[in-house]
Amino acid sequence: MARLTHAEQIEQSYDLAMMALADYLMHERDAVATVATLIRILDRDSLRDAITEVLVDSRVHPRPKTDLPART
């Protein structure tokens, strides 16, 4: 199985969290079970590592600011 990139890991966790919330809303799932599921999703070391790597990378390699007016 291919290893997910950091961005893909974050996106996958977001998708899993949205599915847990949809299950709660659509299937009248227990709120306590839903919160426990969300905590399990968000409390993974791999997710924390992915978020940290994305944040560090953005500090080390900042994107150019395209919304600034051109200097004259």
DSSP file (Angstrom, degrees, kcal/mol; ACC not computed):
  #  RESIDUE AA STRUCTURE BP1 BP2  ACC     N-H-->O    O-->H-N    N-H-->O    O-->H-N    TCO  KAPPA ALPHA  PHI   PSI    X-CA   Y-CA   Z-CA
    1    1 A M              0   0    0      0, 0.0     2,-0.1     0, 0.0     0, 0.0   0.000 360.0 360.0 360.0 137.9    0.0    0.0    0.0
    2    2 A A        -     0   0    0      1,-0.1     2,-0.3     0, 0.0     0, 0.0  -0.423 360.0-115.1 -73.8 144.4    1.3    3.4   -0.9
    3    3 A R        -     0   0    0     -2,-0.1     2,-0.2     1,-0.1    -1,-0.1  -0.624  30.9-123.3 -80.0 136.0    2.2    5.9    1.9
    4    4 A L        -     0   0    0     -2,-0.3    -1,-0.1     1,-0.1     2,-0.0  -0.500  21.4-117.6 -78.7 147.1    0.0    9.0    2.0
    5    5 A T     >  -     0   0    0     -2,-0.2     4,-2.3     1,-0.1     5,-0.2  -0.299  33.8-102.2 -71.4 168.2    1.6   12.4    1.8
    6    6 A H  H  > S+     0   0    0      1,-0.2     4,-2.2     2,-0.2     5,-0.2   0.920 124.9  49.5 -59.5 -44.1    1.1   14.7    4.8
    7    7 A A  H  > S+     0   0    0      1,-0.2     4,-2.5     2,-0.2    -1,-0.2   0.891 110.4  50.5 -63.1 -39.2   -1.6   16.7    3.0
    8    8 A E  H  > S+     0   0    0      2,-0.2     4,-2.7     1,-0.2    -1,-0.2   0.870 108.6  52.4 -67.1 -36.6   -3.4   13.4    2.1
    9    9 A Q  H  X S+     0   0    0     -4,-2.3     4,-2.1     2,-0.2    -2,-0.2   0.913 111.5  46.3 -64.1 -42.5   -3.2   12.3    5.7
   10   10 A I  H  X S+     0   0    0     -4,-2.2     4,-2.2     2,-0.2    -2,-0.2   0.925 113.9  48.3 -65.2 -44.8   -4.8   15.5    6.9
   11   11 A E  H  X S+     0   0    0     -4,-2.5     4,-2.5     1,-0.2    -2,-0.2   0.899 110.3  51.9 -62.9 -41.0   -7.4   15.3    4.1
   12   12 A Q  H  X S+     0   0    0     -4,-2.7     4,-2.5     2,-0.2    -1,-0.2   0.906 109.5  49.4 -63.4 -41.3   -8.2   11.7    5.0
   13   13 A S  H  X S+     0   0    0     -4,-2.1     4,-2.4     2,-0.2    -1,-0.2   0.897 110.3  51.0 -64.4 -40.3   -8.7   12.6    8.7
   14   14 A Y  H  X S+     0   0    0     -4,-2.2     4,-2.5     2,-0.2    -2,-0.2   0.930 110.7  48.8 -60.8 -45.9  -11.0   15.5    7.7
   15   15 A D  H  X S+     0   0    0     -4,-2.5     4,-2.2     1,-0.2    -2,-0.2   0.911 111.0  49.7 -62.0 -42.9  -13.0   13.1    5.6
   16   16 A L  H  X S+     0   0    0     -4,-2.5     4,-2.1     1,-0.2    -1,-0.2   0.902 111.0  50.0 -63.1 -40.8  -13.2   10.5    8.4
   17   17 A A  H  X S+     0   0    0     -4,-2.4     4,-2.2     1,-0.2    -2,-0.2   0.907 110.2  49.9 -64.4 -41.6  -14.4   13.3   10.8
   18   18 A M  H  X S+     0   0    0     -4,-2.5     4,-2.3     1,-0.2    -1,-0.2   0.876 109.9  51.2 -65.0 -36.7  -17.0   14.4    8.4
   19   19 A M  H  X S+     0   0    0     -4,-2.2     4,-2.5     2,-0.2    -1,-0.2   0.895 108.6  51.6 -66.8 -38.8  -18.3   10.9    8.0
   20   20 A A  H  X S+     0   0    0     -4,-2.1     4,-1.9     2,-0.2    -2,-0.2   0.916 111.9  46.5 -63.5 -42.0  -18.5   10.5   11.7
   21   21 A L  H  X S+     0   0    0     -4,-2.2     4,-2.3     2,-0.2    -2,-0.2   0.886 111.2  51.8 -67.1 -38.1  -20.6   13.7   12.0
   22   22 A A  H  X S+     0   0    0     -4,-2.3     4,-3.4     2,-0.2     5,-0.4   0.905 107.9  52.2 -64.4 -40.9  -22.8   12.6    9.1
   23   23 A D  H  X S+     0   0    0     -4,-2.5     4,-2.0     1,-0.2     6,-0.8   0.907 109.8  49.9 -59.9 -41.3  -23.4    9.3   10.9
   24   24 A Y  H  < S+     0   0    0     -4,-1.9     4,-0.5     4,-0.2     5,-0.4   0.928 118.5  37.5 -62.2 -45.9  -24.4   11.2   14.0
   25   25 A L  H  < S+     0   0    0     -4,-2.3    -2,-0.2     3,-0.2    -1,-0.2   0.903 124.5  37.0 -75.1 -42.3  -26.8   13.4   12.1
   26   26 A M  H  < S+     0   0    0     -4,-3.4    -3,-0.2    -5,-0.2    -2,-0.2   0.831 127.6  31.6 -83.2 -33.6  -28.2   10.9    9.6
   27   27 A H  S  < S-     0   0    0     -4,-2.0    -1,-0.2    -5,-0.4    -2,-0.2   0.235 102.0-119.6-112.8  12.7  -28.4    7.8   11.7
   28   28 A E        -     0   0    0     -4,-0.5    -4,-0.2     1,-0.1    -3,-0.2   0.894  46.8-176.1  49.3  46.9  -29.1    9.4   15.1
   29   29 A R        -     0   0    0     -6,-0.8    -1,-0.1    -5,-0.4     2,-0.1  -0.349  36.1 -83.9 -71.0 154.2  -25.9    7.9   16.5
   30   30 A D     >  -     0   0    0      1,-0.1     4,-2.1    -2,-0.1     5,-0.1  -0.353  31.3-138.5 -61.0 132.7  -25.1    8.4   20.1
   31   31 A A  H  > S+     0   0    0      1,-0.2     4,-2.6     2,-0.2     5,-0.2   0.876 102.5  53.7 -62.8 -38.9  -23.3   11.7   20.8
   32   32 A V  H  > S+     0   0    0      1,-0.2     4,-2.2     2,-0.2    -1,-0.2   0.913 110.1  47.0 -64.1 -42.1  -20.9   10.2   23.2
   33   33 A A  H  > S+     0   0    0      2,-0.2     4,-2.2     1,-0.2    -1,-0.2   0.880 111.5  52.1 -66.1 -37.7  -19.8    7.6   20.6
   34   34 A T  H  X S+     0   0    0     -4,-2.1     4,-2.5     2,-0.2    -2,-0.2   0.926 110.2  47.2 -65.3 -44.9  -19.5   10.3   18.0
   35   35 A V  H  X S+     0   0    0     -4,-2.6     4,-2.5     1,-0.2    -2,-0.2   0.905 111.1  52.1 -63.3 -41.1  -17.2   12.4   20.2
   36   36 A A  H  X S+     0   0    0     -4,-2.2     4,-2.2     2,-0.2    -1,-0.2   0.900 110.1  49.2 -61.8 -40.2  -15.1    9.3   21.0
   37   37 A T  H  X S+     0   0    0     -4,-2.2     4,-2.2     2,-0.2    -2,-0.2   0.923 111.0  49.3 -63.7 -44.9  -14.8    8.6   17.3
   38   38 A L  H  X S+     0   0    0     -4,-2.5     4,-2.6     1,-0.2    -2,-0.2   0.894 110.3  50.8 -62.9 -39.9  -13.7   12.2   16.6
   39   39 A I  H  X S+     0   0    0     -4,-2.5     4,-1.9     1,-0.2    -1,-0.2   0.912 109.2  51.1 -64.6 -41.3  -11.2   12.1   19.4
   40   40 A R  H  < S+     0   0    0     -4,-2.2    -2,-0.2     2,-0.2    -1,-0.2   0.901 112.4  47.2 -61.6 -39.9   -9.7    8.8   18.0
   41   41 A I  H >< S+     0   0    0     -4,-2.2     3,-0.8     1,-0.2    -2,-0.2   0.934 118.4  39.6 -65.5 -46.6   -9.4   10.4   14.6
   42   42 A L  H 3< S+     0   0    0     -4,-2.6    -1,-0.2     1,-0.2    -2,-0.2   0.666 107.8  63.2 -79.8 -16.9   -7.8   13.6   15.8
   43   43 A D  T 3< S+     0   0    0     -4,-1.9     2,-0.3    -5,-0.2    -1,-0.2   0.167  72.3 122.8 -97.4  18.7   -5.6   12.0   18.4
   44   44 A R    <>  -     0   0    0     -3,-0.8     4,-2.0     1,-0.1     3,-0.3  -0.628  61.2-139.5 -82.1 137.1   -3.5    9.9   16.0
   45   45 A D  H  > S+     0   0    0     -2,-0.3     4,-2.9     1,-0.2     5,-0.2   0.880 103.3  58.1 -59.9 -38.2    0.3   10.5   16.1
   46   46 A S  H  > S+     0   0    0      1,-0.2     4,-2.1     2,-0.2    -1,-0.2   0.867 106.0  48.8 -63.9 -35.3    0.4   10.3   12.3
   47   47 A L  H  > S+     0   0    0     -3,-0.3     4,-2.6     2,-0.2     5,-0.2   0.933 112.1  47.8 -69.1 -45.4   -2.1   13.2   12.0
   48   48 A R  H  X S+     0   0    0     -4,-2.0     4,-2.6     1,-0.2    -2,-0.2   0.919 112.9  49.2 -60.4 -42.9   -0.1   15.4   14.5
   49   49 A D  H  X S+     0   0    0     -4,-2.9     4,-2.6     2,-0.2    -1,-0.2   0.910 111.1  49.8 -62.0 -42.1    3.1   14.6   12.6
   50   50 A A  H  X S+     0   0    0     -4,-2.1     4,-2.3    -5,-0.2    -2,-0.2   0.925 112.1  46.8 -64.1 -44.8    1.5   15.5    9.3
   51   51 A I  H  X S+     0   0    0     -4,-2.6     4,-2.5     2,-0.2    -2,-0.2   0.923 112.9  50.0 -63.3 -43.9    0.2   18.8   10.6
   52   52 A T  H  X S+     0   0    0     -4,-2.6     4,-2.9    -5,-0.2     5,-0.2   0.926 110.8  49.1 -60.2 -45.7    3.5   19.6   12.2
   53   53 A E  H  X S+     0   0    0     -4,-2.6     4,-2.6     1,-0.2    -1,-0.2   0.898 111.3  49.3 -63.1 -40.4    5.4   18.8    9.0
   54   54 A V  H  X S+     0   0    0     -4,-2.3     4,-2.0     2,-0.2    -1,-0.2   0.919 113.7  46.3 -65.0 -42.8    3.1   21.0    6.9
   55   55 A L  H  X S+     0   0    0     -4,-2.5     4,-1.4     2,-0.2    -2,-0.2   0.920 114.2  46.9 -66.5 -43.5    3.4   23.9    9.3
   56   56 A V  H  X S+     0   0    0     -4,-2.9     4,-2.5     1,-0.2     3,-0.3   0.928 111.7  51.6 -63.1 -44.7    7.2   23.6    9.5
   57   57 A D  H  X S+     0   0    0     -4,-2.6     4,-2.9     1,-0.2    -1,-0.2   0.878 107.2  52.9 -60.8 -37.7    7.5   23.3    5.7
   58   58 A S  H  < S+     0   0    0     -4,-2.0    -1,-0.2     1,-0.2    -2,-0.2   0.808 111.8  46.4 -69.5 -27.5    5.4   26.5    5.3
   59   59 A R  H  < S+     0   0    0     -4,-1.4    -2,-0.2    -3,-0.3    -1,-0.2   0.870 117.9  41.3 -78.1 -37.6    7.7   28.3    7.6
   60   60 A V  H  < S+     0   0    0     -4,-2.5    -2,-0.2     1,-0.3    -3,-0.2   0.865 130.0  27.2 -77.4 -37.4   10.9   27.0    5.9
   61   61 A H  S  < S-     0   0    0     -4,-2.9    -1,-0.3    -5,-0.2    -2,-0.1  -0.618  84.2-169.8-124.9  70.0    9.6   27.4    2.4
   62   62 A P        -     0   0    0      0, 0.0    -3,-0.1     0, 0.0    -4,-0.1  -0.280  23.9-116.8 -64.5 146.1    7.0   30.2    2.5
   63   63 A R        -     0   0    0     -5,-0.2     2,-0.1     1,-0.1    -5,-0.0  -0.526  36.1 -97.8 -77.7 148.3    4.8   30.7   -0.6
   64   64 A P        -     0   0    0      0, 0.0     2,-0.9     0, 0.0    -1,-0.1  -0.409  37.0-116.7 -64.9 142.5    5.1   34.0   -2.4
   65   65 A K        +     0   0    0      1,-0.2     3,-0.5    -2,-0.1     0, 0.0  -0.726  35.6 176.1 -84.4 109.0    2.4   36.5   -1.5
   66   66 A T        +     0   0    0     -2,-0.9    -1,-0.2     1,-0.2     0, 0.0   0.570  69.4  69.3 -89.6 -10.3    0.5   37.1   -4.6
   67   67 A D  S    S+     0   0    0      2,-0.1    -1,-0.2     0, 0.0    -2,-0.1   0.470  76.1 100.4 -89.7   0.1   -2.1   39.4   -3.1
   68   68 A L  S    S-     0   0    0     -3,-0.5     3,-0.1     1,-0.1     2,-0.0  -0.624  81.9-107.8 -82.8 142.3    0.3   42.2   -2.5
   69   69 A P        -     0   0    0      0, 0.0    -1,-0.1     0, 0.0     2,-0.1  -0.358  42.9 -94.6 -66.7 150.3    0.2   45.1   -4.9
   70   70 A A        -     0   0    0      1,-0.1     2,-0.3     2,-0.0     0, 0.0  -0.378  40.1-118.3 -65.4 140.1    3.2   45.4   -7.3
   71   71 A R              0   0    0      1,-0.1    -1,-0.1    -3,-0.1    -3,-0.0  -0.611 360.0 360.0 -81.3 139.0    6.0   47.7   -6.2
   72   72 A T              0   0    0     -2,-0.3    -1,-0.1     0, 0.0    -2,-0.0   0.392 360.0 360.0-113.0 360.0    6.7   50.6   -8.4
